[in-house]
Amino acid sequence: MLHPPLHRLFFAFRPPAGAVGHIAEEQGRFGPGRRIRCRHFHVTTAILADYATFPQAQADRMIAAGDTLPVDAFRLILDLAVASDSSVALRPSEPLPALHAFQKRLAHAMRDTGLAMRPRWRFHPHMTLLYRAGLRFAVPVDAISWQATEFVLIQSLVGLGRHEVLARWPLRVSRAAALC
């Protein structure tokens, strides 16, 4: 008997179309495994526990938290491929202060609306490329960089391989940032 999908809600930054091809090229460098679909590439900034049915009240609170965050656009840079025993991900080799500041504000906004992060989840910025069994490694890659101009609330239907964007929030783009 098939199990119904779990509902997973998370905030994320998604790469623009121009970066997706470069990410897919990096994905192909790391051998066999269960690859993440290109349309699912993202950097998670906050995540809730999984639910057996769609958690409308939590989704509403996440939207309320997202509505409180007027944030300036900033650059995301992923330039290190890191493998654990079970996955390969892109990570920044240096701290990204604007991303960490955003995540901290988001976590506070979530707490203010009565939401708690997934148990034992900690923010370590990364973009998972694939799942596989293998040796650990960390290797530099050509930087994948983009101006984060929006963040999204995604519902993942775990087990069905579906991501649905529930809400979007634009980040403020200054005139100077628009010229970069």
C-alpha positions in Angstrom: 0.0 0.0 0.0 1.3 3.5 -0.9 1.6 6.0 1.8 0.1 9.5 1.2 2.7 12.2 0.8 3.9 14.3 3.6 3.6 18.1 3.5 6.8 20.0 4.1 6.8 23.8 4.3 10.0 25.8 3.9 11.3 29.3 3.0 14.0 29.3 0.3 15.9 31.2 -2.3 15.8 29.8 -5.8 18.4 30.4 -8.5 17.5 32.3 -11.6 17.2 30.5 -14.9 20.6 31.8 -15.9 22.3 30.0 -13.0 20.4 26.7 -13.3 22.4 25.4 -16.2 25.7 26.0 -14.4 24.3 24.2 -11.3 23.2 21.2 -13.4 26.8 21.0 -14.9 28.2 20.9 -11.4 25.6 18.2 -10.5 26.8 16.1 -13.3 30.4 16.1 -12.1 29.7 14.1 -9.0 28.8 10.7 -10.3 25.7 8.5 -10.0 23.0 9.1 -7.5 19.5 10.4 -7.1 19.7 13.9 -8.7 17.7 16.8 -7.6 15.5 18.1 -10.4 16.7 21.4 -11.8 13.3 23.0 -11.0 13.8 22.1 -7.4 17.2 23.7 -6.8 17.0 26.0 -3.8 18.7 27.2 -0.6 16.5 26.6 2.4 16.4 29.4 5.0 13.7 28.0 7.4 11.7 24.7 7.5 8.9 23.2 9.6 8.3 19.6 10.6 6.5 17.4 8.1 2.7 17.0 8.3 0.4 14.2 7.2 -2.2 16.7 6.0 -1.7 20.3 4.6 -1.0 22.5 7.6 -3.1 25.6 6.6 -2.7 27.3 10.0 1.1 27.0 9.8 1.2 28.1 6.1 -0.9 31.2 7.1 1.6 32.0 9.9 4.6 31.5 7.6 3.0 33.9 5.1 2.4 36.4 8.0 6.1 36.0 9.0 7.2 36.6 5.4 5.1 39.7 5.1 7.1 41.3 7.9 10.5 41.2 6.1 11.3 44.2 4.0 14.9 43.2 3.0 17.4 44.5 0.5 18.5 42.2 -2.3 21.9 40.6 -1.8 24.3 38.3 -3.6 24.4 34.5 -3.0 27.6 32.8 -3.9 28.1 29.0 -3.9 31.7 28.0 -4.6 32.4 24.8 -2.7 31.0 21.2 -3.4 30.8 19.3 -0.2 29.8 15.6 0.1 28.6 13.8 3.2 28.0 10.1 3.5 24.7 10.5 1.7 24.6 13.7 -0.4 26.5 16.3 -2.4 25.7 20.0 -2.0 27.0 23.4 -3.0 28.0 25.7 -0.2 29.6 29.1 0.2 33.3 28.9 1.1 33.0 32.1 3.0 30.2 33.4 5.3 27.5 35.4 3.6 26.6 38.1 6.1 23.5 39.3 4.3 22.1 35.8 4.0 22.8 35.0 7.7 21.2 38.3 8.7 18.1 37.5 6.5 17.8 34.1 8.1 18.1 35.4 11.6 15.3 38.0 10.9 13.2 35.3 9.3 13.6 33.0 12.3 12.6 35.8 14.7 9.5 36.6 12.5 8.6 32.9 12.6 8.9 32.8 16.4 6.8 35.9 16.7 4.0 34.2 14.8 4.2 31.1 17.0 6.2 28.8 14.6 9.1 26.5 15.5 11.7 25.3 13.1 12.0 21.6 12.4 13.5 19.8 15.4 17.3 19.6 15.2 17.4 21.7 12.0 20.2 24.3 11.9 20.8 26.9 9.2 23.9 25.9 7.1 23.4 27.4 3.7 23.6 24.9 0.9 22.0 23.6 -2.2 21.7 19.9 -2.4 22.6 18.5 -5.8 22.1 14.8 -5.4 21.8 11.9 -2.9 24.2 9.1 -3.0 26.3 6.8 -0.8 30.0 7.7 -0.9 33.0 9.2 0.6 33.1 12.7 2.1 34.9 15.5 0.3 35.1 19.2 -0.1 36.3 20.7 -3.4 36.2 24.2 -4.8 34.0 24.8 -7.9 33.6 27.7 -10.2 31.4 30.2 -8.3 27.7 30.1 -8.9 26.5 33.5 -8.0 23.2 35.4 -8.3 21.5 38.5 -6.9 18.7 37.2 -4.6 15.7 39.4 -5.5 12.9 37.3 -3.9 12.3 34.6 -1.4 9.5 32.0 -1.6 7.4 29.8 0.6 7.4 26.3 -0.8 5.2 23.3 -0.1 7.1 20.0 -0.9 4.9 17.0 -1.3 7.4 14.5 0.0 7.3 11.3 -1.9 5.7 12.8 -5.0 8.6 15.0 -6.1 6.5 18.1 -6.2 7.3 21.6 -5.1 4.5 24.2 -5.1 5.3 27.9 -4.5 2.7 29.2 -2.0 3.9 32.8 -1.7 6.6 35.1 -3.0 8.2 38.2 -1.5 10.4 40.5 -3.6 13.5 41.9 -2.0 14.2 45.6 -2.4 16.7 46.3 -5.2 18.6 49.5 -4.8 19.7 51.5 -7.9 23.3 50.6 -7.2 22.5 46.8 -6.9 20.5 46.9 -10.1 23.6 48.1 -12.0 25.8 45.1 -10.8 
